[in-house]
Every structure is written in structure tokens, then in C-alpha cells.
Amino acid sequence: MAEEIEIMDAQTMRRALTRITHEILEKNDGTNNLVLVGIRTRGIYLAKRIAAKIKDFEGIDVPVGELDITLYRDDVHRVSDTTNQNPILHETNIPFSVEGKHVVLVDDVLFTARTIRAGMDAVMDLGRAKRITVAVLIDRGHRELPIKADYVGKNIPTSQQEQISVSIAELDGSEKVTLIKA
């Protein structure tokens, strides 16, 4: 039976996102040429929350895009071959140019880095960003690719058998991060 341990509650998540927002603003020297791109699904909501915090702190609306990386994944053919199903595609909605922008890719959990690599490939297909950085709520280690997060809410070292579950109100009705031990 799996054991679940809550490692972040709603207040801790809010604090982490506030810190991430301040770090993004500091490292970017404000909001000039800054855009946020959330990776489907939970990354989109986290990117919108960061944008709202930037609005609160700076009084400026930072553009937020939604990115579906399904077709950029290096395992998309393997998954569809084993399930005999075509991958489910969702809309990518980036209503702004990334050309010359500082793009912050936002996701909930960084694990192997394959999702982030796919996100970078998708952004590069849209134009030549000045810089792409990565913001994640949880970094759990176990990289398969040499990619790191620039902004991290919390580092949670895990084993390969453990999982991290992020619940956010917009999708799940609750706010928490849970470590699931097999």
C-alpha cells in the first residue's frame, strides 16, 4: 500500500511562488521583454499565478502562454505504440512573439528534464528567444538530461520508486504537494 506524505500545503505553495516571482524579477531586472510560458497542464496555472504576483508587485501585465509539448516528447511514439492510441493533443496558445524575449518556462515538477527539453524545442520553433529559463514548483532530481531549473520552489530528493503529486485548486480543488512512497 502506498504511503502519502504532504510536503507542501497551500500556504507553503504560495510562499514558494512568491519567492520564485521575486527571483524572476530580480534576475530579469524587472519585466522588460519578460514572458511566461506554462507547460500543460499544471504549469499553465502556476505561470498565471506568477503573472498575477508580478502584476501585484510591479503593476505590469506580463504575457502568459500555454504550451502543449506532446508532439515534442521523445517518448511520444513509444507511448502510443504500447497503448495503440494516438497521443492526445491540446491547444498551444502563445498569443505573442517570443522573438528577443526572456521566456520563463513554468512547470510543476522537474524530474528527468525531458518535458523541459520538449518545451524548449517547442519555444525555439516559435522564434529566437533572447533567453529561456525554467521555473518549477518542485525539483525532485534524477535528471536524464543536463537541464536544471533556474527558479525552484522546493527541492525534494526522491527515490525512483517515489512519486510527487501536485494538486492545485483550479484542477484538483485543493492545494498541496504530496510525496507518494510505493
Secondary structure as a PSIPRED ss2 file (coil, helix, strand):
# PSIPRED VFORMAT (PSIPRED V4.0)

   1 M C   1.000  0.000  0.000
   2 A C   1.000  0.000  0.000
   3 E E   0.000  0.000  1.000
   4 E E   0.000  0.000  1.000
   5 I E   0.000  0.000  1.000
   6 E E   0.000  0.000  1.000
   7 I E   0.000  0.000  1.000
   8 M E   0.000  0.000  1.000
   9 D E   0.000  0.000  1.000
  10 A H   0.000  1.000  0.000
  11 Q H   0.000  1.000  0.000
  12 T H   0.000  1.000  0.000
  13 M H   0.000  1.000  0.000
  14 R H   0.000  1.000  0.000
  15 R H   0.000  1.000  0.000
  16 A H   0.000  1.000  0.000
  17 L H   0.000  1.000  0.000
  18 T H   0.000  1.000  0.000
  19 R H   0.000  1.000  0.000
  20 I H   0.000  1.000  0.000
  21 T H   0.000  1.000  0.000
  22 H H   0.000  1.000  0.000
  23 E H   0.000  1.000  0.000
  24 I H   0.000  1.000  0.000
  25 L H   0.000  1.000  0.000
  26 E H   0.000  1.000  0.000
  27 K H   0.000  1.000  0.000
  28 N C   1.000  0.000  0.000
  29 D C   1.000  0.000  0.000
  30 G C   1.000  0.000  0.000
  31 T C   1.000  0.000  0.000
  32 N C   1.000  0.000  0.000
  33 N C   1.000  0.000  0.000
  34 L E   0.000  0.000  1.000
  35 V E   0.000  0.000  1.000
  36 L E   0.000  0.000  1.000
  37 V E   0.000  0.000  1.000
  38 G E   0.000  0.000  1.000
  39 I E   0.000  0.000  1.000
  40 R C   1.000  0.000  0.000
  41 T C   1.000  0.000  0.000
  42 R H   0.000  1.000  0.000
  43 G H   0.000  1.000  0.000
  44 I H   0.000  1.000  0.000
  45 Y H   0.000  1.000  0.000
  46 L H   0.000  1.000  0.000
  47 A H   0.000  1.000  0.000
  48 K H   0.000  1.000  0.000
  49 R H   0.000  1.000  0.000
  50 I H   0.000  1.000  0.000
  51 A H   0.000  1.000  0.000
  52 A H   0.000  1.000  0.000
  53 K H   0.000  1.000  0.000
  54 I H   0.000  1.000  0.000
  55 K H   0.000  1.000  0.000
  56 D H   0.000  1.000  0.000
  57 F H   0.000  1.000  0.000
  58 E H   0.000  1.000  0.000
  59 G C   1.000  0.000  0.000
  60 I C   1.000  0.000  0.000
  61 D C   1.000  0.000  0.000
  62 V C   1.000  0.000  0.000
  63 P C   1.000  0.000  0.000
  64 V E   0.000  0.000  1.000
  65 G E   0.000  0.000  1.000
  66 E E   0.000  0.000  1.000
  67 L E   0.000  0.000  1.000
  68 D C   1.000  0.000  0.000
  69 I C   1.000  0.000  0.000
  70 T H   0.000  1.000  0.000
  71 L H   0.000  1.000  0.000
  72 Y H   0.000  1.000  0.000
  73 R C   1.000  0.000  0.000
  74 D C   1.000  0.000  0.000
  75 D C   1.000  0.000  0.000
  76 V H   0.000  1.000  0.000
  77 H H   0.000  1.000  0.000
  78 R H   0.000  1.000  0.000
  79 V H   0.000  1.000  0.000
  80 S H   0.000  1.000  0.000
  81 D H   0.000  1.000  0.000
  82 T H   0.000  1.000  0.000
  83 T H   0.000  1.000  0.000
  84 N C   1.000  0.000  0.000
  85 Q C   1.000  0.000  0.000
  86 N C   1.000  0.000  0.000
  87 P C   1.000  0.000  0.000
  88 I C   1.000  0.000  0.000
  89 L C   1.000  0.000  0.000
  90 H C   1.000  0.000  0.000
  91 E C   1.000  0.000  0.000
  92 T C   1.000  0.000  0.000
  93 N E   0.000  0.000  1.000
  94 I C   1.000  0.000  0.000
  95 P C   1.000  0.000  0.000
  96 F C   1.000  0.000  0.000
  97 S C   1.000  0.000  0.000
  98 V C   1.000  0.000  0.000
  99 E C   1.000  0.000  0.000
 100 G C   1.000  0.000  0.000
 101 K C   1.000  0.000  0.000
 102 H E   0.000  0.000  1.000
 103 V E   0.000  0.000  1.000
 104 V E   0.000  0.000  1.000
 105 L E   0.000  0.000  1.000
 106 V E   0.000  0.000  1.000
 107 D E   0.000  0.000  1.000
 108 D E   0.000  0.000  1.000
 109 V E   0.000  0.000  1.000
 110 L E   0.000  0.000  1.000
 111 F C   1.000  0.000  0.000
 112 T C   1.000  0.000  0.000
 113 A C   1.000  0.000  0.000
 114 R H   0.000  1.000  0.000
 115 T H   0.000  1.000  0.000
 116 I H   0.000  1.000  0.000
 117 R H   0.000  1.000  0.000
 118 A H   0.000  1.000  0.000
 119 G H   0.000  1.000  0.000
 120 M H   0.000  1.000  0.000
 121 D H   0.000  1.000  0.000
 122 A H   0.000  1.000  0.000
 123 V H   0.000  1.000  0.000
 124 M H   0.000  1.000  0.000
 125 D H   0.000  1.000  0.000
 126 L H   0.000  1.000  0.000
 127 G C   1.000  0.000  0.000
 128 R C   1.000  0.000  0.000
 129 A C   1.000  0.000  0.000
 130 K C   1.000  0.000  0.000
 131 R E   0.000  0.000  1.000
 132 I E   0.000  0.000  1.000
 133 T E   0.000  0.000  1.000
 134 V E   0.000  0.000  1.000
 135 A E   0.000  0.000  1.000
 136 V E   0.000  0.000  1.000
 137 L E   0.000  0.000  1.000
 138 I E   0.000  0.000  1.000
 139 D E   0.000  0.000  1.000
 140 R C   1.000  0.000  0.000
 141 G C   1.000  0.000  0.000
 142 H C   1.000  0.000  0.000
 143 R C   1.000  0.000  0.000
 144 E C   1.000  0.000  0.000
 145 L C   1.000  0.000  0.000
 146 P C   1.000  0.000  0.000
 147 I C   1.000  0.000  0.000
 148 K C   1.000  0.000  0.000
 149 A C   1.000  0.000  0.000
 150 D C   1.000  0.000  0.000
 151 Y E   0.000  0.000  1.000
 152 V E   0.000  0.000  1.000
 153 G E   0.000  0.000  1.000
 154 K E   0.000  0.000  1.000
 155 N E   0.000  0.000  1.000
 156 I C   1.000  0.000  0.000
 157 P C   1.000  0.000  0.000
 158 T C   1.000  0.000  0.000
 159 S C   1.000  0.000  0.000
 160 Q C   1.000  0.000  0.000
 161 Q C   1.000  0.000  0.000
 162 E C   1.000  0.000  0.000
 163 Q E   0.000  0.000  1.000
 164 I E   0.000  0.000  1.000
 165 S E   0.000  0.000  1.000
 166 V E   0.000  0.000  1.000
 167 S E   0.000  0.000  1.000
 168 I C   1.000  0.000  0.000
 169 A H   0.000  1.000  0.000
 170 E H   0.000  1.000  0.000
 171 L H   0.000  1.000  0.000
 172 D H   0.000  1.000  0.000
 173 G C   1.000  0.000  0.000
 174 S C   1.000  0.000  0.000
 175 E C   1.000  0.000  0.000
 176 K E   0.000  0.000  1.000
 177 V E   0.000  0.000  1.000
 178 T E   0.000  0.000  1.000
 179 L E   0.000  0.000  1.000
 180 I E   0.000  0.000  1.000
 181 K E   0.000  0.000  1.000
 182 A C   1.000  0.000  0.000
